[in-house]
């Protein structure tokens, strides 16, 4: 049953999806699920905005080369930079599915956006995505001048699984004295894979786009075992200390199973003295941020991210 809290536009989308009667994502193989996710985002993901240039590169990583995509806007150098990790439960989505989001942020922030094509599960289990994301962040920091980027204005960010990776990269950079990160941006991040029992899971775990069963499927594909779920590199909410991390922007959606763990991470950051902006978008679902072709509020959230990146 759909929540009365839903925005009317979102309700119409969910009712239309329910009327189509498609099988749930977790009933497909990872390869099939990737195609379905890509097709869905083509329909509702919005229009690609022109930027000065889009360049595909392959950079060295500890285990393999890492594909990245560099979006350069019409803005003077040195620009701020946002290293962006796409969502998709570490299993689906790629550089193409998040093109629209990345060009929109680049234009609105006057920022270079570097999207990272980290390895996907289940072919590459945890911590492969973490290794690639951290290595890409280090590469961008060491090649800032080549990219026309101010090395003191490098942010990391992402949505859902990508928000998780942004949080984890920020923790690793602090703990391993890695690249200086000016801002961490997390859009409805996954912060705790050890338990799916929050009130928002109870209220929105069925029929509201992202479901509890789908998250269990993502977790099963991503992690090697449940011990991994208690590792802060998979569940940053379980990190002992969140002090000394970069300022943070956390965005959640009111009608999203992940809402409460995003809010919990925001509270822990705030309690640890980390400068924080937290916004919960009323009536929204997971993944409204990537659905600007259907949900106008996506542009509000994109603008909020862009403003934060531009200010660092």
C-alpha positions as CSV (number, residue, x, y, z in Angstrom):
1,X,0.0,0.0,0.0
2,X,1.4,3.4,-1.0
3,X,2.1,5.9,1.7
4,X,-0.1,9.1,2.0
5,X,3.2,10.9,2.5
6,X,4.1,10.5,-1.2
7,X,4.4,13.5,-3.4
8,X,1.5,13.3,-6.0
9,X,4.0,13.1,-9.0
10,X,5.9,10.3,-7.3
11,X,2.6,8.5,-6.5
12,X,1.6,8.6,-10.1
13,X,5.0,7.1,-11.1
14,X,4.7,4.3,-8.6
15,X,1.1,3.5,-9.6
16,X,2.1,3.4,-13.3
17,X,5.0,1.0,-12.4
18,X,2.7,-1.2,-10.4
19,X,0.2,-1.3,-13.3
20,X,3.0,-2.6,-15.6
21,X,3.4,-5.6,-13.3
22,X,7.1,-6.1,-14.0
23,X,8.9,-8.8,-11.9
24,X,11.1,-7.4,-9.1
25,X,14.8,-6.6,-9.8
26,X,16.0,-9.3,-7.5
27,X,14.4,-11.9,-9.6
28,X,16.8,-11.2,-12.4
29,X,20.5,-12.1,-12.9
30,X,22.9,-9.2,-12.3
31,X,23.5,-8.8,-16.0
32,X,19.7,-8.6,-16.7
33,X,19.2,-6.3,-13.8
34,X,21.9,-3.9,-15.2
35,X,20.1,-3.7,-18.5
36,X,16.7,-3.1,-16.8
37,X,18.2,-0.3,-14.6
38,X,19.8,1.3,-17.6
39,X,16.6,1.2,-19.6
40,X,14.6,2.7,-16.7
41,X,17.0,5.6,-16.2
42,X,16.9,6.3,-20.0
43,X,13.1,6.8,-19.7
44,X,13.0,9.0,-16.6
45,X,16.6,10.2,-16.1
46,X,16.2,13.5,-17.9
47,X,18.2,15.2,-20.6
48,X,22.0,15.3,-20.9
49,X,23.2,18.9,-20.6
50,X,26.0,20.1,-22.9
51,X,29.3,20.8,-21.2
52,X,32.6,22.0,-22.6
53,X,34.0,18.5,-22.8
54,X,33.4,14.9,-21.7
55,X,36.6,12.8,-21.7
56,X,36.9,9.0,-21.0
57,X,40.1,8.0,-19.4
58,X,41.6,4.8,-17.8
59,X,43.8,5.4,-14.8
60,X,46.0,3.0,-12.9
61,X,44.6,1.2,-9.8
62,X,46.1,-1.3,-7.4
63,X,44.3,-4.3,-9.0
64,X,43.4,-3.1,-12.5
65,X,42.9,0.0,-14.7
66,X,39.9,2.1,-13.5
67,X,37.7,3.8,-16.2
68,X,36.7,7.4,-15.3
69,X,34.7,10.1,-17.1
70,X,35.8,13.7,-16.8
71,X,33.1,16.4,-17.3
72,X,34.6,19.8,-17.8
73,X,32.2,22.8,-17.7
74,X,32.7,26.3,-19.2
75,X,34.2,27.8,-16.1
76,X,37.6,29.3,-15.4
77,X,40.5,27.3,-13.9
78,X,41.3,26.2,-11.3
79,X,37.9,24.8,-10.8
80,X,36.5,22.9,-7.8
81,X,36.1,19.2,-8.4
82,X,33.6,16.5,-7.5
83,X,34.6,12.9,-7.6
84,X,31.3,11.1,-8.2
85,X,30.5,7.5,-7.3
86,X,27.3,6.3,-9.0
87,X,24.5,4.4,-7.1
88,X,23.1,1.0,-8.0
89,X,23.7,-1.2,-5.0
90,X,27.3,-1.9,-6.1
91,X,25.7,-4.3,-8.7
92,X,23.9,-2.2,-11.4
93,X,24.4,1.2,-13.1
94,X,27.6,2.7,-14.6
95,X,29.0,5.9,-16.1
96,X,26.3,6.1,-18.7
97,X,23.4,5.9,-16.2
98,X,24.6,8.9,-14.3
99,X,25.6,11.1,-17.2
100,X,22.7,13.5,-16.7
101,X,23.4,14.0,-13.0
102,X,27.1,14.6,-13.6
103,X,26.6,17.2,-16.4
104,X,23.9,19.0,-14.4
105,X,26.2,19.3,-11.4
106,X,29.2,20.3,-13.5
107,X,27.3,23.2,-15.1
108,X,25.6,24.4,-11.9
109,X,28.7,24.3,-9.8
110,X,31.2,25.4,-12.4
111,X,33.0,22.3,-11.3
112,X,34.9,19.5,-13.0
113,X,33.1,16.2,-12.2
114,X,35.0,13.0,-12.3
115,X,32.8,9.9,-12.4
116,X,34.3,6.6,-11.3
117,X,33.5,3.3,-13.0
118,X,34.4,1.1,-10.0
119,X,34.2,-2.6,-10.4
120,X,30.7,-4.1,-9.8
121,X,29.6,-7.1,-7.8
122,X,29.1,-10.0,-7.8
123,X,31.9,-10.4,-10.3
124,X,34.0,-8.2,-8.0
125,X,33.0,-8.5,-4.3
126,X,33.7,-6.1,-1.5
127,X,36.1,-4.4,-1.1
128,X,36.8,-4.0,-4.8
129,X,34.5,-1.0,-5.2
130,X,36.2,0.7,-2.2
131,X,39.7,0.0,-3.5
132,X,38.8,1.5,-6.9
133,X,37.0,4.5,-5.5
134,X,39.9,5.4,-3.1
135,X,42.5,4.9,-5.8
136,X,40.6,7.2,-8.2
137,X,40.4,9.8,-5.5
138,X,44.1,9.7,-4.9
139,X,44.7,9.9,-8.7
140,X,42.5,13.0,-9.1
141,X,44.3,14.7,-6.2
142,X,47.7,14.0,-7.7
143,X,46.6,15.1,-11.2
144,X,44.7,18.2,-10.1
145,X,46.7,20.6,-12.2
146,X,46.4,18.4,-15.3
147,X,42.6,18.5,-14.8
148,X,42.4,22.2,-14.2
149,X,41.3,21.6,-10.7
150,X,42.1,23.4,-7.4
151,X,43.7,20.6,-5.2
152,X,42.2,22.3,-2.1
153,X,38.7,22.2,-3.5
154,X,38.2,18.4,-4.2
155,X,35.0,16.9,-3.0
156,X,33.7,13.3,-3.1
157,X,30.1,12.4,-3.5
158,X,27.6,9.9,-4.7
159,X,24.0,8.5,-4.4
160,X,22.9,5.4,-2.6
161,X,25.8,2.9,-2.9
162,X,27.8,5.8,-4.2
163,X,27.0,7.8,-1.1
164,X,28.3,4.9,0.9
165,X,31.5,4.9,-1.1
166,X,31.9,8.7,-0.6
167,X,31.6,8.2,3.2
168,X,34.1,5.3,3.2
169,X,36.6,7.1,1.0
170,X,36.4,10.1,3.4
171,X,37.1,7.8,6.4
172,X,40.0,6.1,4.6
173,X,41.5,9.4,3.6
174,X,41.5,10.5,7.2
175,X,42.8,7.2,8.6
176,X,45.5,6.6,5.9
177,X,46.5,10.3,5.6
178,X,45.3,10.3,2.0
179,X,44.1,13.0,-0.2
180,X,42.7,16.1,1.4
181,X,38.9,16.1,0.8
182,X,37.1,19.4,1.1
183,X,33.5,18.1,1.2
184,X,31.7,14.7,1.3
185,X,28.3,14.6,-0.4
186,X,26.0,11.7,0.3
187,X,22.6,11.4,-1.4
188,X,20.4,8.8,0.4
189,X,23.5,6.8,1.4
190,X,23.7,3.2,2.5
191,X,25.4,3.5,5.8
192,X,24.6,0.2,7.6
193,X,24.5,-3.2,5.8
194,X,24.4,-5.1,9.1
195,X,20.7,-4.5,9.7
196,X,17.6,-3.6,7.7
197,X,15.3,-3.0,10.7
198,X,14.9,0.8,11.0
199,X,11.4,2.4,11.1
200,X,11.9,3.7,7.5
201,X,12.5,0.1,6.4
202,X,9.3,-1.0,8.2
203,X,7.3,1.8,6.6
204,X,8.7,1.9,3.1
205,X,10.3,-1.5,2.6
206,X,7.7,-2.6,0.1
207,X,6.0,-0.9,-2.9
208,X,8.1,2.3,-2.8
209,X,10.6,1.6,-5.6
210,X,13.6,0.4,-3.5
211,X,12.5,-2.5,-1.4
212,X,13.9,-4.4,1.5
213,X,14.2,-7.6,-0.6
214,X,16.1,-5.7,-3.2
215,X,18.5,-4.4,-0.6
216,X,19.0,-7.9,0.7
217,X,19.8,-9.0,-2.9
218,X,22.3,-6.1,-3.3
219,X,23.9,-7.0,0.0
220,X,24.2,-10.7,-0.9
221,X,25.8,-9.9,-4.2
222,X,28.2,-7.2,-2.8
223,X,29.5,-8.8,0.4
224,X,31.6,-12.0,0.7
225,X,29.8,-12.9,4.0
226,X,27.9,-11.2,6.8
227,X,31.1,-10.4,8.7
228,X,31.8,-7.9,5.9
229,X,28.5,-6.1,6.9
230,X,30.1,-5.1,10.2
231,X,33.2,-3.7,8.5
232,X,33.1,0.1,8.6
233,X,34.4,0.0,5.0
234,X,31.0,-1.5,4.1
235,X,28.9,0.1,6.9
236,X,30.4,3.5,7.8
237,X,27.8,4.0,10.5
238,X,29.6,1.3,12.5
239,X,32.9,3.2,12.4
240,X,34.0,3.9,16.0
241,X,35.1,7.5,15.5
242,X,33.7,10.0,12.9
243,X,35.7,13.0,14.2
244,X,38.1,14.9,11.9
245,X,36.1,14.1,8.8
246,X,35.4,16.6,6.0
247,X,32.3,18.8,6.1
248,X,29.3,16.9,4.9
249,X,26.1,17.3,2.9
250,X,23.6,14.5,3.4
251,X,20.4,14.3,1.5
252,X,17.6,11.8,2.2
253,X,14.2,11.1,0.8
254,X,11.2,10.9,3.2
255,X,9.6,7.7,1.6
256,X,12.9,5.8,1.2
257,X,13.9,2.7,3.3
258,X,17.4,4.2,3.6
259,X,16.1,7.4,5.1
260,X,16.8,6.6,8.8
261,X,20.4,5.3,8.3
262,X,21.2,8.5,6.4
263,X,19.8,10.5,9.2
264,X,21.6,8.4,11.8
265,X,24.9,9.0,10.0
266,X,24.2,12.7,9.9
267,X,23.6,12.8,13.6
268,X,26.8,10.9,14.3
269,X,28.8,13.3,12.2
270,X,27.2,16.3,13.9
271,X,27.9,14.8,17.4
272,X,31.5,14.3,16.3
273,X,31.8,18.0,15.5
274,X,31.8,17.6,11.7
275,X,30.2,20.6,9.9
276,X,27.0,19.3,8.4
277,X,24.0,20.1,6.2
278,X,21.2,17.6,6.3
279,X,18.1,17.8,4.2
280,X,15.2,15.3,3.9
281,X,13.1,15.9,0.8
282,X,9.4,15.4,1.6
283,X,7.4,13.0,-0.4
284,X,10.4,11.7,-2.3
285,X,11.5,8.1,-3.0
286,X,14.7,6.4,-3.8
287,X,16.1,7.2,-6.4
288,X,14.5,10.6,-7.1
289,X,17.9,12.3,-7.5
290,X,18.4,10.4,-10.8
291,X,14.9,10.9,-12.1
292,X,15.0,14.5,-13.2
293,X,13.1,13.6,-16.3
294,X,10.0,12.7,-14.2
295,X,10.5,14.4,-10.8
296,X,11.1,18.2,-10.8
297,X,12.4,18.1,-7.2
298,X,15.5,16.2,-8.5
299,X,16.7,19.5,-9.8
300,X,16.3,21.1,-6.4
301,X,18.6,18.4,-4.9
302,X,21.1,18.7,-7.8
303,X,21.2,22.4,-7.3
304,X,21.8,21.9,-3.5
305,X,24.7,19.6,-4.3
306,X,26.1,22.0,-6.9
307,X,25.9,24.9,-4.5
308,X,27.8,23.0,-1.8
309,X,30.5,21.9,-4.2
310,X,30.9,25.5,-5.6
311,X,31.3,26.9,-2.0
312,X,34.2,24.8,-0.9
